[in-house]
Structures are given as structure tokens and as C-alpha cells.
Amino acid sequence: DTGVSQDPRHKITKRGQNVTFRCDPISEHNRLYWYRQTLGQGPEFLTYFQNEAQLEKSRLLSDRFSAERPKGSFSTLEIQRTEQGDSAMYLCASSLTSQGASYGYTFGSGTRLTVV
Amino acid sequence: GQNIDQPTEMTATEGAIVQINCTYQTSGFNGLFWYQQHAGEAPTFLSYNVLDGLEEKGRFSSFLSRSKGYSYLLLKELQMKDSASYLCAVDDTDKLIFGTGTRLQVFP
């Protein structure tokens, strides 16, 4: 297992376009998280899945953002009608959660989005 | 609400010791993590504390006081490669909540 993989590493898009990012978690992990990080800030929580169920969404996640994890394995994060304020690093992480405790939080390398 | 506070920036000299403090208030607590993050890279795990006390791992140590909502990361024998951001994060039982990070610059 090579850890958490994210694709693409970099994405430049024009304002108003839609973009989709992919995350492949560690295969044994049942939870998958999406975070957004802007320069000089810590990662901000967006949403998380346990298996295929999306259990929590942050108020930061506007209607233009949607995330899926259809088979409980990889996940996609789509941003529709991108705005310049969406420019950030989008980080994916996974963990193994059992009986209320999570282990092995591991982050991917992130997808850096630039909206021009 | 959820709040995690840490200093924005710190500087130190190569070979010295530096302590980065973190205070937190969260709705749940299932442990506190410290991550290191170099510019443009993913956070990498440094330490985890769930019980009060000190955890030591080589040049890095982390301390937790749950009653005070307080942790620190201690870096000894600083090296130039330790220049990075250090993120304090609390597992609130559902997810990790991060502070803003402390950017540490190590000078020769």
C-alpha cells in the first residue's frame, strides 16, 4: 500500500469551470476526510465518509461543492462554477475507525487548485 | 465551539531547543496530534497524546494536560531541516480539527 493518493497534484482552471479531484485512501481504512488549506492556515475540515456514507459536512461546504464515495473506496470532490476564492490546497486523509476511536490518520499530498 | 490556538510564527537557532504551545477547546476529545508540514507538502505525523504526560520520540517530545486543554511540542537539537509549519490537531471523536499552524524558522 502506497498511502493516500490524490490526483491531480495541480489544477489550474478558469473561473466558472467545474473541477473534480480524486482521492484513493489506504485500503484498510474505513474513514475518508476532505480538508481545504489556504496559505498560512491550518487545514479546514470539509466533509468525511465512513465507508460509503457521508456523515458530516462543514458549513464551509457550499452548494457548489459535492463529495462522493460510491463504493466505500476512492472518493471524488467536485467544485462547480469555481470562484477565485476556491483557490487552495485540497487535502484528503484516511483513518481506521473502530469502536469510536480512529487510528492512523494519513494525509495525501494534496491537490493544489488555482482559479484564474 | 471548537477552538485551537497556537503561535503563528517562531524563530530559533540551529542546535537550540524550541517549545511550541497549543491550547484547545473542543466538544469532544479523542487525542491530540502534532504534524509537521513543509511548504507545498502534505502534513506528516509527528506525535499523538491521549493521556496526560510526556511522549518522547527522538529529538521530538509532546506533552498533554487534558484538564488544562494544553499541549506542547518540544524540538531539541534543532536542525535547518526542522524549518517548517507545525500543526496542532485535536480528534474530536469524528475528525481532526487543526490550529492555524506555527511556522518555525531555524537560523544557522
gemmi code that builds the backbone of each chain (N, CA, C; Angstrom):
import gemmi

chains = {
    "A": [
        ("ASP", (0.855, -1.191, 0.000), (0.000, 0.000, 0.000), (0.892, 1.243, 0.000)),
        ("THR", (0.613, 2.179, -0.912), (1.489, 3.335, -1.042), (0.949, 4.540, -0.299)),
        ("GLY", (0.015, 4.388, 0.591), (-0.517, 5.519, 1.324), (-1.714, 6.128, 0.627)),
        ("VAL", (-2.021, 7.371, 0.956), (-3.165, 8.064, 0.379), (-2.718, 8.776, -0.896)),
        ("SER", (-3.418, 8.514, -1.986), (-3.073, 9.115, -3.276), (-4.116, 10.123, -3.699)),
        ("GLN", (-3.659, 11.245, -4.219), (-4.570, 12.265, -4.731), (-4.186, 12.627, -6.161)),
        ("ASP", (-5.223, 12.880, -6.948), (-4.989, 13.193, -8.353), (-6.014, 14.233, -8.806)),
        ("PRO", (-5.603, 15.288, -9.532), (-4.221, 15.590, -9.907), (-3.471, 16.270, -8.767)),
        ("ARG", (-2.187, 16.499, -8.945), (-1.402, 17.234, -7.940), (-1.655, 18.733, -8.066)),
        ("HIS", (-1.833, 19.162, -9.306), (-2.067, 20.584, -9.561), (-3.184, 20.722, -10.584)),
        ("LYS", (-3.999, 21.766, -10.415), (-5.074, 22.031, -11.375), (-5.229, 23.538, -11.491)),
        ("ILE", (-5.133, 24.017, -12.726), (-5.410, 25.425, -12.995), (-6.684, 25.466, -13.827)),
        ("THR", (-7.636, 26.269, -13.418), (-8.899, 26.318, -14.130), (-9.386, 27.754, -14.229)),
        ("LYS", (-10.222, 27.999, -15.199), (-10.799, 29.335, -15.339), (-12.033, 29.449, -14.445)),
        ("ARG", (-12.241, 30.630, -13.941), (-13.413, 30.906, -13.115), (-14.672, 30.471, -13.847)),
        ("GLY", (-15.542, 29.784, -13.113), (-16.792, 29.331, -13.704), (-16.779, 27.895, -14.188)),
        ("GLN", (-15.578, 27.334, -14.335), (-15.480, 25.934, -14.768), (-15.699, 24.991, -13.582)),
        ("ASN", (-16.020, 23.753, -13.916), (-16.156, 22.703, -12.889), (-14.853, 21.908, -12.813)),
        ("VAL", (-14.500, 21.484, -11.613), (-13.321, 20.639, -11.437), (-13.675, 19.468, -10.537)),
        ("THR", (-12.963, 18.376, -10.737), (-13.161, 17.174, -9.907), (-11.809, 16.631, -9.497)),
        ("PHE", (-11.695, 16.317, -8.215), (-10.473, 15.740, -7.666), (-10.773, 14.325, -7.177)),
        ("ARG", (-9.726, 13.496, -7.202), (-9.896, 12.121, -6.751), (-8.962, 11.816, -5.597)),
        ("CYS", (-9.419, 10.987, -4.682), (-8.608, 10.531, -3.559), (-8.754, 9.022, -3.413)),
        ("ASP", (-7.618, 8.342, -3.341), (-7.602, 6.903, -3.051), (-6.999, 6.713, -1.672)),
        ("PRO", (-7.797, 6.272, -0.704), (-7.278, 6.132, 0.666), (-6.473, 4.851, 0.838)),
        ("ILE", (-5.918, 4.674, 2.013), (-5.294, 3.405, 2.380), (-6.397, 2.346, 2.409)),
        ("SER", (-6.163, 1.226, 1.796), (-7.241, 0.266, 1.523), (-7.915, -0.266, 2.791)),
        ("GLU", (-7.172, -0.382, 3.890), (-7.778, -0.921, 5.113), (-8.580, 0.124, 5.884)),
        ("HIS", (-8.455, 1.392, 5.483), (-9.111, 2.473, 6.227), (-10.566, 2.618, 5.818)),
        ("ASN", (-11.430, 2.824, 6.819), (-12.854, 2.946, 6.520), (-13.333, 4.405, 6.519)),
        ("ARG", (-12.525, 5.323, 7.036), (-12.944, 6.739, 7.014), (-12.072, 7.517, 6.043)),
        ("LEU", (-12.719, 8.458, 5.372), (-12.035, 9.322, 4.411), (-12.492, 10.746, 4.656)),
        ("TYR", (-11.528, 11.667, 4.681), (-11.796, 13.068, 5.028), (-11.291, 13.974, 3.911)),
        ("TRP", (-11.996, 15.075, 3.719), (-11.528, 16.137, 2.836), (-11.308, 17.406, 3.669)),
        ("TYR", (-10.169, 18.053, 3.402), (-9.828, 19.318, 4.038), (-9.416, 20.316, 2.966)),
        ("ARG", (-9.524, 21.578, 3.301), (-9.032, 22.648, 2.431), (-8.030, 23.474, 3.233)),
        ("GLN", (-6.929, 23.836, 2.583), (-5.895, 24.600, 3.267), (-5.454, 25.768, 2.400)),
        ("THR", (-5.535, 26.964, 2.949), (-5.029, 28.143, 2.262), (-3.716, 28.564, 2.900)),
        ("LEU", (-2.988, 29.410, 2.193), (-1.634, 29.787, 2.596), (-1.602, 30.362, 4.007)),
        ("GLY", (-0.747, 29.814, 4.840), (-0.571, 30.328, 6.190), (-1.612, 29.876, 7.183)),
        ("GLN", (-2.500, 28.987, 6.762), (-3.551, 28.485, 7.645), (-3.423, 26.981, 7.825)),
        ("GLY", (-4.053, 26.474, 8.877), (-4.132, 25.034, 9.036), (-5.230, 24.467, 8.160)),
        ("PRO", (-5.250, 23.164, 7.966), (-6.320, 22.544, 7.175), (-7.689, 22.771, 7.818)),
        ("GLU", (-8.684, 23.112, 6.981), (-10.059, 23.282, 7.451), (-10.878, 22.085, 7.009)),
        ("PHE", (-11.620, 21.520, 7.933), (-12.435, 20.341, 7.647), (-13.559, 20.688, 6.680)),
        ("LEU", (-13.763, 19.823, 5.682), (-14.877, 19.991, 4.743), (-15.949, 18.923, 4.949)),
        ("THR", (-15.540, 17.650, 4.898), (-16.512, 16.571, 4.993), (-15.784, 15.260, 5.276)),
        ("TYR", (-16.543, 14.254, 5.762), (-15.936, 12.936, 5.899), (-16.949, 11.835, 5.634)),
        ("PHE", (-16.421, 10.680, 5.249), (-17.200, 9.493, 4.964), (-16.760, 8.372, 5.893)),
        ("GLN", (-17.708, 7.567, 6.299), (-17.395, 6.276, 6.895), (-17.948, 5.241, 5.927)),
        ("ASN", (-17.033, 4.470, 5.356), (-17.388, 3.599, 4.227), (-18.020, 4.485, 3.151)),
        ("GLU", (-19.223, 4.174, 2.667), (-19.781, 5.000, 1.590), (-20.699, 6.103, 2.115)),
        ("ALA", (-20.941, 6.151, 3.413), (-21.871, 7.131, 3.976), (-21.156, 8.443, 4.318)),
        ("GLN", (-21.725, 9.546, 3.832), (-21.194, 10.860, 4.174), (-21.822, 11.278, 5.497)),
        ("LEU", (-21.008, 11.349, 6.557), (-21.541, 11.532, 7.900), (-21.571, 12.974, 8.375)),
        ("GLU", (-20.732, 13.810, 7.827), (-20.721, 15.206, 8.275), (-20.217, 16.098, 7.155)),
        ("LYS", (-20.842, 17.259, 7.035), (-20.392, 18.286, 6.095), (-20.240, 19.599, 6.841)),
        ("SER", (-19.133, 20.274, 6.604), (-18.897, 21.566, 7.236), (-19.788, 22.629, 6.615)),
        ("ARG", (-20.056, 23.673, 7.414), (-20.799, 24.823, 6.850), (-19.981, 25.518, 5.772)),
        ("LEU", (-18.642, 25.248, 5.756), (-17.790, 25.810, 4.704), (-18.138, 25.242, 3.339)),
        ("LEU", (-18.764, 24.067, 3.335), (-19.030, 23.373, 2.086), (-20.301, 23.924, 1.462)),
        ("SER", (-20.111, 24.865, 0.505), (-21.281, 25.483, -0.120), (-21.947, 24.488, -1.067)),
        ("ASP", (-23.081, 24.916, -1.625), (-23.824, 24.054, -2.553), (-23.024, 23.736, -3.806)),
        ("ARG", (-21.982, 24.504, -4.070), (-21.181, 24.254, -5.272), (-20.236, 23.058, -5.081)),
        ("PHE", (-20.076, 22.626, -3.845), (-19.176, 21.521, -3.531), (-19.984, 20.247, -3.315)),
        ("SER", (-19.513, 19.159, -3.899), (-20.139, 17.861, -3.620), (-19.056, 16.794, -3.564)),
        ("ALA", (-19.224, 15.879, -2.650), (-18.267, 14.789, -2.494), (-19.020, 13.471, -2.512)),
        ("GLU", (-18.346, 12.471, -3.075), (-18.940, 11.139, -3.139), (-17.894, 10.100, -2.791)),
        ("ARG", (-18.387, 8.981, -2.317), (-17.527, 7.821, -2.102), (-18.401, 6.600, -2.407)),
        ("PRO", (-18.649, 6.374, -3.687), (-19.717, 5.461, -4.097), (-19.570, 4.022, -3.618)),
        ("LYS", (-18.392, 3.487, -3.567), (-18.237, 2.081, -3.188), (-17.447, 1.942, -1.904)),
        ("GLY", (-17.315, 3.036, -1.183), (-16.577, 2.976, 0.071), (-15.080, 2.863, -0.104)),
        ("SER", (-14.607, 3.106, -1.335), (-13.153, 3.054, -1.548), (-12.660, 4.456, -1.886)),
        ("PHE", (-12.473, 4.775, -3.182), (-11.989, 6.106, -3.546), (-13.111, 7.125, -3.383)),
        ("SER", (-12.724, 8.391, -3.354), (-13.699, 9.481, -3.229), (-13.391, 10.546, -4.275)),
        ("THR", (-14.418, 11.279, -4.664), (-14.241, 12.440, -5.536), (-14.822, 13.671, -4.862)),
        ("LEU", (-14.180, 14.794, -5.103), (-14.666, 16.102, -4.641), (-14.839, 16.962, -5.880)),
        ("GLU", (-16.057, 17.414, -6.123), (-16.333, 18.250, -7.282), (-16.672, 19.661, -6.831)),
        ("ILE", (-16.109, 20.628, -7.521), (-16.464, 22.028, -7.294), (-17.068, 22.558, -8.589)),
        ("GLN", (-18.289, 23.018, -8.498), (-18.950, 23.571, -9.681), (-18.809, 25.092, -9.689)),
        ("ARG", (-18.777, 25.647, -10.904), (-18.740, 27.106, -11.080), (-17.666, 27.711, -10.162)),
        ("THR", (-16.430, 27.290, -10.377), (-15.347, 27.703, -9.491), (-15.212, 29.218, -9.407)),
        ("GLU", (-14.789, 29.669, -8.234), (-14.540, 31.090, -7.951), (-13.089, 31.232, -7.520)),
        ("GLN", (-12.571, 32.454, -7.611), (-11.171, 32.660, -7.238), (-10.922, 32.297, -5.776)),
        ("GLY", (-11.924, 32.480, -4.943), (-11.787, 32.126, -3.531), (-11.671, 30.636, -3.283)),
        ("ASP", (-11.902, 29.818, -4.307), (-11.750, 28.362, -4.158), (-10.291, 27.946, -4.289)),
        ("SER", (-9.428, 28.856, -4.713), (-8.010, 28.535, -4.860), (-7.440, 28.136, -3.508)),
        ("ALA", (-6.903, 26.938, -3.422), (-6.414, 26.383, -2.158), (-5.783, 25.036, -2.433)),
        ("MET", (-5.218, 24.451, -1.378), (-4.776, 23.058, -1.427), (-5.916, 22.218, -0.857)),
        ("TYR", (-6.316, 21.194, -1.579), (-7.364, 20.296, -1.094), (-6.694, 18.988, -0.671)),
        ("LEU", (-6.806, 18.705, 0.614), (-6.141, 17.548, 1.200), (-7.159, 16.455, 1.495)),
        ("CYS", (-6.750, 15.232, 1.249), (-7.550, 14.065, 1.598), (-6.792, 13.285, 2.672)),
        ("ALA", (-7.520, 12.712, 3.587), (-6.903, 11.886, 4.623), (-7.784, 10.665, 4.853)),
        ("SER", (-7.193, 9.614, 5.401), (-7.987, 8.442, 5.758), (-7.554, 7.922, 7.116)),
        ("SER", (-8.436, 7.153, 7.731), (-8.140, 6.553, 9.042), (-8.945, 5.274, 9.195)),
        ("LEU", (-8.516, 4.461, 10.143), (-9.273, 3.270, 10.517), (-9.993, 3.590, 11.813)),
        ("THR", (-11.300, 3.532, 11.782), (-12.098, 3.861, 12.955), (-12.826, 2.619, 13.428)),
        ("SER", (-12.648, 2.348, 14.726), (-13.269, 1.179, 15.312), (-13.694, 1.510, 16.729)),
        ("GLN", (-14.954, 1.246, 17.052), (-15.491, 1.477, 18.397), (-15.211, 2.897, 18.885)),
        ("GLY", (-15.410, 3.849, 17.995), (-15.305, 5.254, 18.368), (-13.910, 5.823, 18.388)),
        ("ALA", (-12.905, 5.022, 18.145), (-11.530, 5.524, 18.132), (-10.956, 5.409, 16.725)),
        ("SER", (-10.222, 6.446, 16.323), (-9.624, 6.467, 14.989), (-8.120, 6.313, 15.088)),
        ("TYR", (-7.568, 5.567, 14.159), (-6.150, 5.273, 14.170), (-5.548, 5.590, 12.805)),
        ("GLY", (-4.300, 5.997, 12.877), (-3.529, 6.055, 11.637), (-3.951, 7.111, 10.654)),
        ("TYR", (-4.404, 8.279, 11.159), (-4.719, 9.370, 10.232), (-3.526, 9.580, 9.295)),
        ("THR", (-3.780, 9.480, 7.995), (-2.725, 9.660, 6.995), (-3.226, 10.599, 5.917)),
        ("PHE", (-2.379, 11.556, 5.557), (-2.757, 12.546, 4.552), (-2.139, 12.239, 3.206)),
        ("GLY", (-2.871, 12.593, 2.153), (-2.322, 12.584, 0.815), (-1.514, 13.849, 0.570)),
        ("SER", (-0.892, 13.912, -0.598), (-0.038, 15.054, -0.947), (-0.830, 16.288, -1.352)),
        ("GLY", (-2.132, 16.105, -1.564), (-2.976, 17.249, -1.855), (-3.109, 17.556, -3.337)),
        ("THR", (-4.164, 18.270, -3.667), (-4.360, 18.831, -4.999), (-4.391, 20.340, -4.851)),
        ("ARG", (-3.448, 21.005, -5.529), (-3.411, 22.470, -5.461), (-4.250, 23.038, -6.596)),
        ("LEU", (-5.314, 23.735, -6.238), (-6.219, 24.335, -7.218), (-5.938, 25.829, -7.340)),
        ("THR", (-5.762, 26.281, -8.561), (-5.638, 27.714, -8.842), (-6.747, 28.095, -9.802)),
        ("VAL", (-7.578, 29.042, -9.392), (-8.672, 29.524, -10.239), (-8.268, 30.897, -10.780)),
        ("VAL", (-8.226, 31.007, -12.099), (-7.774, 32.271, -12.719), (-8.927, 32.991, -13.417)),
    ],
    "B": [
        ("GLY", (-18.007, 26.009, 21.107), (-17.396, 25.938, 19.792), (-16.086, 25.217, 19.843)),
        ("GLN", (-15.461, 25.085, 18.696), (-14.182, 24.410, 18.569), (-13.105, 25.464, 18.379)),
        ("ASN", (-12.069, 25.424, 19.179), (-11.011, 26.421, 19.079), (-9.676, 25.799, 19.420)),
        ("ILE", (-8.713, 26.010, 18.542), (-7.352, 25.536, 18.792), (-6.415, 26.695, 18.516)),
        ("ASP", (-5.599, 27.068, 19.494), (-4.721, 28.229, 19.379), (-3.260, 27.818, 19.483)),
        ("GLN", (-2.453, 28.358, 18.604), (-1.012, 28.178, 18.660), (-0.373, 29.426, 18.078)),
        ("PRO", (0.886, 29.716, 18.443), (1.525, 30.926, 17.906), (1.687, 30.818, 16.398)),
        ("THR", (1.653, 31.968, 15.748), (1.729, 31.985, 14.284), (3.134, 31.704, 13.793)),
        ("GLU", (4.113, 32.327, 14.435), (5.492, 32.172, 13.981), (6.441, 32.092, 15.164)),
        ("MET", (7.538, 31.347, 14.964), (8.610, 31.283, 15.948), (9.941, 31.188, 15.194)),
        ("THR", (10.981, 31.687, 15.829), (12.319, 31.538, 15.260), (13.234, 30.940, 16.318)),
        ("ALA", (14.251, 30.237, 15.862), (15.202, 29.619, 16.779), (16.519, 29.405, 16.037)),
        ("THR", (17.541, 29.089, 16.793), (18.877, 28.893, 16.241), (19.192, 27.405, 16.154)),
        ("GLU", (19.925, 27.049, 15.131), (20.380, 25.661, 14.965), (21.046, 25.160, 16.245)),
        ("GLY", (20.669, 23.942, 16.666), (21.230, 23.349, 17.876), (20.469, 23.669, 19.141)),
        ("ALA", (19.561, 24.633, 19.078), (18.808, 25.052, 20.263), (17.599, 24.143, 20.494)),
        ("ILE", (16.825, 24.497, 21.529), (15.565, 23.808, 21.860), (14.431, 24.813, 21.676)),
        ("VAL", (13.310, 24.366, 21.124), (12.152, 25.244, 20.979), (10.909, 24.505, 21.447)),
        ("GLN", (9.995, 25.234, 22.083), (8.733, 24.667, 22.563), (7.588, 25.393, 21.879)),
        ("ILE", (6.717, 24.647, 21.235), (5.553, 25.222, 20.553), (4.315, 24.822, 21.360)),
        ("ASN", (3.590, 25.830, 21.828), (2.431, 25.584, 22.675), (1.135, 25.531, 21.878)),
        ("CYS", (0.172, 24.809, 22.418), (-1.145, 24.685, 21.786), (-2.187, 24.594, 22.887)),
        ("THR", (-3.206, 25.422, 22.815), (-4.346, 25.299, 23.736), (-5.584, 24.986, 22.914)),
        ("TYR", (-6.500, 24.231, 23.508), (-7.663, 23.799, 22.733), (-8.926, 23.785, 23.583)),
        ("GLN", (-10.041, 23.981, 22.882), (-11.390, 23.793, 23.452), (-12.203, 23.114, 22.374)),
        ("THR", (-12.575, 21.879, 22.599), (-13.341, 21.140, 21.593), (-14.505, 20.428, 22.257)),
        ("SER", (-15.514, 20.086, 21.463), (-16.714, 19.437, 22.004), (-16.424, 18.007, 22.425)),
        ("GLY", (-15.460, 17.376, 21.805), (-15.065, 16.025, 22.165), (-13.549, 15.930, 22.136)),
        ("PHE", (-13.022, 14.887, 22.748), (-11.567, 14.727, 22.742), (-11.227, 13.254, 22.682)),
        ("ASN", (-10.477, 12.913, 21.626), (-10.032, 11.532, 21.466), (-8.540, 11.507, 21.148)),
        ("GLY", (-7.838, 12.558, 21.608), (-6.397, 12.595, 21.404), (-5.957, 13.849, 20.684)),
        ("LEU", (-4.689, 14.185, 20.843), (-4.112, 15.372, 20.227), (-2.905, 14.959, 19.403)),
        ("PHE", (-2.837, 15.502, 18.211), (-1.785, 15.164, 17.263), (-0.921, 16.384, 16.982)),
        ("TRP", (0.338, 16.123, 16.685), (1.219, 17.131, 16.108), (1.686, 16.625, 14.742)),
        ("TYR", (1.607, 17.534, 13.758), (2.055, 17.230, 12.416), (3.103, 18.268, 12.010)),
        ("GLN", (4.017, 17.829, 11.152), (4.967, 18.734, 10.513), (4.557, 18.905, 9.054)),
        ("GLN", (4.642, 20.122, 8.561), (4.286, 20.362, 7.162), (5.292, 21.314, 6.525)),
        ("HIS", (5.998, 20.809, 5.519), (6.856, 21.672, 4.721), (6.020, 22.311, 3.624)),
        ("ALA", (6.462, 23.466, 3.167), (5.689, 24.250, 2.204), (5.333, 23.416, 0.979)),
        ("GLY", (4.048, 23.403, 0.642), (3.587, 22.703, -0.547), (3.468, 21.202, -0.409)),
        ("GLU", (3.697, 20.691, 0.803), (3.633, 19.248, 1.008), (2.519, 18.879, 1.970)),
        ("ALA", (2.239, 17.586, 2.066), (1.211, 17.103, 2.984), (1.725, 17.138, 4.424)),
        ("PRO", (0.823, 17.256, 5.384), (1.242, 17.116, 6.788), (1.754, 15.701, 7.051)),
        ("THR", (2.825, 15.605, 7.831), (3.338, 14.288, 8.219), (3.270, 14.150, 9.737)),
        ("PHE", (2.891, 12.976, 10.180), (2.636, 12.699, 11.594), (3.926, 12.787, 12.412)),
        ("LEU", (3.833, 13.497, 13.552), (4.957, 13.560, 14.479), (4.657, 12.819, 15.776)),
        ("SER", (3.482, 13.130, 16.392), (3.213, 12.555, 17.705), (1.730, 12.539, 17.993)),
        ("TYR", (1.371, 11.702, 18.982), (-0.019, 11.556, 19.403), (-0.044, 11.406, 20.920)),
        ("ASN", (-0.890, 12.206, 21.570), (-1.093, 12.086, 23.016), (-2.583, 11.925, 23.293)),
        ("VAL", (-2.925, 10.944, 24.091), (-4.324, 10.810, 24.513), (-4.417, 10.834, 26.040)),
        ("LEU", (-3.336, 10.451, 26.712), (-3.272, 10.525, 28.172), (-2.345, 11.657, 28.580)),
        ("ASP", (-2.548, 12.180, 29.791), (-1.688, 13.248, 30.299), (-0.245, 12.768, 30.387)),
        ("GLY", (0.667, 13.679, 30.098), (2.072, 13.348, 30.271), (2.875, 13.601, 29.021)),
        ("LEU", (4.093, 13.145, 29.084), (5.078, 13.415, 28.046), (5.325, 12.160, 27.211)),
        ("GLU", (5.318, 12.343, 25.892), (5.683, 11.284, 24.959), (6.961, 11.713, 24.264)),
        ("GLU", (7.987, 10.875, 24.314), (9.272, 11.242, 23.712), (9.564, 10.333, 22.531)),
        ("LYS", (10.042, 10.977, 21.460), (10.391, 10.210, 20.259), (11.588, 10.902, 19.626)),
        ("GLY", (12.771, 10.434, 19.984), (13.988, 11.023, 19.427), (14.140, 12.472, 19.841)),
        ("ARG", (14.327, 13.352, 18.874), (14.514, 14.780, 19.174), (13.206, 15.481, 19.497)),
        ("PHE", (12.088, 14.801, 19.256), (10.775, 15.427, 19.435), (10.076, 14.829, 20.655)),
        ("SER", (9.449, 15.705, 21.453), (8.627, 15.264, 22.576), (7.330, 16.045, 22.541)),
        ("SER", (6.260, 15.433, 23.030), (4.991, 16.143, 23.108), (4.361, 15.880, 24.472)),
        ("PHE", (3.746, 16.934, 25.004), (3.151, 16.890, 26.340), (1.688, 17.233, 26.241)),
        ("LEU", (0.885, 16.604, 27.103), (-0.548, 16.888, 27.140), (-1.029, 17.029, 28.569)),
        ("SER", (-1.865, 18.068, 28.798), (-2.629, 18.196, 30.034), (-4.087, 18.366, 29.637)),
        ("ARG", (-4.878, 17.331, 29.821), (-6.276, 17.391, 29.403), (-7.087, 18.351, 30.274)),
        ("SER", (-6.771, 18.419, 31.561), (-7.526, 19.307, 32.453), (-7.304, 20.767, 32.083)),
        ("LYS", (-6.147, 21.095, 31.544), (-5.843, 22.478, 31.155), (-6.095, 22.724, 29.675)),
        ("GLY", (-6.425, 21.712, 28.927), (-6.614, 21.901, 27.484), (-5.347, 22.426, 26.838)),
        ("TYR", (-4.228, 21.795, 27.156), (-2.924, 22.347, 26.783), (-1.983, 21.235, 26.324)),
        ("SER", (-1.214, 21.544, 25.303), (-0.183, 20.645, 24.822), (1.014, 21.468, 24.377)),
        ("TYR", (2.168, 20.855, 24.358), (3.309, 21.475, 23.694), (4.107, 20.422, 22.944)),
        ("LEU", (4.802, 20.908, 21.926), (5.747, 20.113, 21.153), (7.128, 20.680, 21.428)),
        ("LEU", (8.034, 19.813, 21.830), (9.402, 20.232, 22.150), (10.346, 19.655, 21.107)),
        ("LEU", (11.111, 20.523, 20.486), (12.081, 20.082, 19.484), (13.483, 20.394, 20.015)),
        ("LYS", (14.302, 19.363, 20.117), (15.665, 19.537, 20.635), (16.675, 19.463, 19.497)),
        ("GLU", (17.867, 19.998, 19.776), (18.979, 19.915, 18.813), (18.505, 20.301, 17.417)),
        ("LEU", (17.934, 21.484, 17.336), (17.323, 21.927, 16.093), (18.274, 21.851, 14.915)),
        ("GLN", (17.714, 21.434, 13.776), (18.457, 21.374, 12.525), (17.753, 22.277, 11.514)),
        ("MET", (18.497, 22.673, 10.497), (17.928, 23.565, 9.480), (16.684, 22.931, 8.847)),
        ("LYS", (16.702, 21.610, 8.686), (15.576, 20.926, 8.036), (14.299, 20.947, 8.886)),
        ("ASP", (14.424, 21.380, 10.151), (13.244, 21.494, 11.001), (12.425, 22.746, 10.688)),
        ("SER", (12.945, 23.609, 9.841), (12.171, 24.777, 9.402), (10.951, 24.286, 8.639)),
        ("ALA", (9.776, 24.556, 9.191), (8.525, 24.030, 8.651), (7.382, 24.619, 9.465)),
        ("SER", (6.156, 24.266, 9.081), (4.993, 24.588, 9.917), (4.669, 23.386, 10.784)),
        ("TYR", (4.264, 23.653, 12.014), (3.906, 22.600, 12.955), (2.436, 22.781, 13.325)),
        ("LEU", (1.660, 21.753, 13.044), (0.211, 21.813, 13.196), (-0.224, 21.018, 14.415)),
        ("CYS", (-0.982, 21.666, 15.267), (-1.620, 21.013, 16.413), (-3.035, 20.633, 15.967)),
        ("ALA", (-3.450, 19.403, 16.223), (-4.777, 18.954, 15.786), (-5.411, 18.096, 16.868)),
        ("VAL", (-6.694, 18.299, 17.098), (-7.446, 17.514, 18.087), (-8.439, 16.612, 17.365)),
        ("ASP", (-8.476, 15.353, 17.757), (-9.502, 14.420, 17.291), (-10.723, 14.624, 18.187)),
        ("ASP", (-11.774, 15.199, 17.600), (-12.964, 15.493, 18.406), (-13.921, 14.308, 18.440)),
        ("THR", (-13.457, 13.142, 18.103), (-14.118, 11.826, 18.038), (-14.713, 11.556, 16.665)),
        ("ASP", (-14.829, 12.584, 15.828), (-15.303, 12.369, 14.458), (-14.236, 12.688, 13.422)),
        ("LYS", (-13.395, 13.669, 13.718), (-12.458, 14.172, 12.730), (-11.360, 14.944, 13.442)),
        ("LEU", (-10.314, 15.296, 12.684), (-9.263, 16.153, 13.220), (-9.634, 17.609, 12.993)),
        ("ILE", (-9.434, 18.410, 14.028), (-9.605, 19.859, 13.928), (-8.239, 20.475, 14.146)),
        ("PHE", (-7.846, 21.354, 13.231), (-6.493, 21.898, 13.246), (-6.455, 23.324, 13.752)),
        ("GLY", (-5.337, 23.679, 14.368), (-5.000, 25.065, 14.604), (-4.461, 25.671, 13.321)),
        ("THR", (-4.071, 26.949, 13.406), (-3.591, 27.639, 12.211), (-2.180, 27.218, 11.833)),
        ("GLY", (-1.491, 26.553, 12.754), (-0.124, 26.141, 12.481), (0.876, 27.175, 12.971)),
        ("THR", (2.047, 26.714, 13.359), (3.145, 27.577, 13.785), (4.284, 27.420, 12.801)),
        ("ARG", (4.650, 28.530, 12.148), (5.763, 28.453, 11.206), (7.061, 28.679, 11.968)),
        ("LEU", (7.909, 27.678, 11.958), (9.193, 27.738, 12.652), (10.307, 27.968, 11.643)),
        ("GLN", (11.103, 28.992, 11.906), (12.293, 29.237, 11.090), (13.523, 28.998, 11.937)),
        ("VAL", (14.403, 28.140, 11.455), (15.642, 27.825, 12.154), (16.783, 28.529, 11.420)),
        ("PHE", (17.542, 29.327, 12.166), (18.665, 30.066, 11.594), (19.988, 29.437, 12.007)),
        ("PRO", (20.986, 29.543, 11.124), (22.300, 28.955, 11.456), (22.980, 29.731, 12.592)),
    ],
}
model = gemmi.Model(1)
for chain_id, residues in chains.items():
    chain = gemmi.Chain(chain_id)
    for i, (resn, *xyz) in enumerate(residues, 1):
        res = gemmi.Residue()
        res.name, res.seqid = resn, gemmi.SeqId(i, " ")
        for name, pos in zip(("N", "CA", "C"), xyz):
            atom = gemmi.Atom()
            atom.name, atom.element = name, gemmi.Element(name[0])
            atom.pos, atom.b_iso = gemmi.Position(*pos), 0.0
            res.add_atom(atom)
        chain.add_residue(res)
    model.add_chain(chain)
structure = gemmi.Structure()
structure.add_model(model)
structure.setup_entities()
